[in-house]
Amino acid sequence: MTTSKAGIDRLLHPDFKEVGESGTSYDYRSIIDMMAAEQPSDGYVHSQDYQCIELAPSVQLLLYQSAWVDELGNKSHFAKRSSIWVLVGNQWQLQYHQGTASDGFS
């Protein structure tokens, strides 16, 4: 995962918006601030079942499932995710993301 400001600038579109699993809304600035305050963790995000749908030649919808896996291997925060990626010049950037809580999966 990218944590540097330059990496985030490359990944996130300046007009980025997100609706998180909790229903909380975020924008580019709030993501930058949140990532700057995050502490390292031994857990990780597991993701699976990717599907990419072309909305236009320079716009892609990415669908997938995710779960948080803690340092003991316990899974939680299961979610269905959708992201809209736009091609800006020769770089794909994330413009919109949404996470919706879901039942567990294997």
C-alpha positions in Angstrom: 0.0 0.0 0.0 1.2 3.5 -0.8 1.6 5.8 2.2 3.8 8.6 0.8 2.1 11.9 -0.2 3.5 11.5 -3.8 2.1 8.0 -4.0 -1.3 9.1 -2.8 -1.3 12.0 -5.3 -0.6 9.6 -8.1 -3.3 7.2 -6.9 -6.2 9.5 -5.9 -7.9 11.9 -8.3 -8.0 15.4 -6.9 -11.9 15.2 -6.9 -11.8 11.9 -5.0 -14.9 11.0 -2.9 -15.6 7.9 -0.8 -18.5 6.5 1.2 -17.0 4.2 3.7 -18.4 0.9 5.1 -19.6 2.9 8.1 -21.5 5.3 5.9 -19.1 8.1 6.6 -18.1 10.3 3.6 -14.6 11.2 2.8 -12.8 13.4 0.3 -9.2 13.8 -1.0 -8.1 16.0 1.9 -9.7 13.9 4.7 -8.0 10.7 3.3 -4.6 12.5 3.3 -5.1 13.6 6.9 -6.3 10.2 8.0 -3.4 8.4 6.4 -0.9 10.8 8.0 -2.4 10.0 11.4 -2.5 6.2 11.0 -0.4 3.9 13.0 1.3 0.8 11.5 -0.6 -2.5 11.9 0.2 -6.2 11.7 -3.2 -6.8 10.1 -4.0 -6.5 6.4 -6.8 -6.3 4.0 -7.7 -9.4 2.1 -9.6 -8.9 -1.2 -11.1 -11.2 -3.8 -13.6 -11.7 -6.6 -12.5 -8.8 -8.7 -14.7 -7.8 -11.6 -13.9 -4.8 -13.9 -16.6 -3.2 -16.0 -15.8 -0.6 -18.7 -18.1 2.4 -18.4 -16.2 4.3 -21.1 -12.8 3.9 -22.6 -11.2 6.0 -19.9 -13.6 5.0 -17.0 -13.6 1.6 -15.3 -15.8 0.3 -12.5 -14.0 -2.2 -10.2 -16.1 -4.5 -8.0 -14.7 -6.8 -5.3 -15.0 -8.1 -1.8 -12.7 -7.3 1.1 -12.2 -8.3 4.8 -9.8 -7.1 7.5 -7.5 -9.9 8.7 -5.9 -9.2 12.1 -2.5 -10.4 13.4 -4.1 -13.6 14.6 -5.8 -14.4 11.3 -9.3 -13.4 12.4 -11.4 -11.9 9.6 -13.8 -9.0 10.2 -15.2 -5.9 8.5 -16.5 -7.9 5.5 -17.5 -5.6 2.7 -18.5 -5.4 -1.0 -16.5 -2.6 -2.6 -16.9 -0.6 -5.8 -14.4 1.9 -7.2 -14.5 4.2 -10.2 -11.1 4.7 -11.9 -10.5 7.3 -14.5 -7.6 7.6 -17.0 -5.8 10.9 -16.6 -3.1 11.3 -19.2 -1.4 7.9 -18.9 -2.2 7.3 -15.2 -5.3 5.6 -13.7 -6.6 7.4 -10.7 -9.3 6.5 -8.2 -12.1 9.0 -8.3 -14.8 7.3 -6.3 -14.9 4.4 -3.8 -17.7 2.9 -1.8 -17.7 0.1 0.8 -20.9 -1.6 1.9 -20.9 -4.0 4.9 -21.7 -7.6 3.9 -22.0 -11.1 5.3 -18.8 -13.0 5.8 -17.3 -15.0 2.9 -14.6 -17.6 2.7 
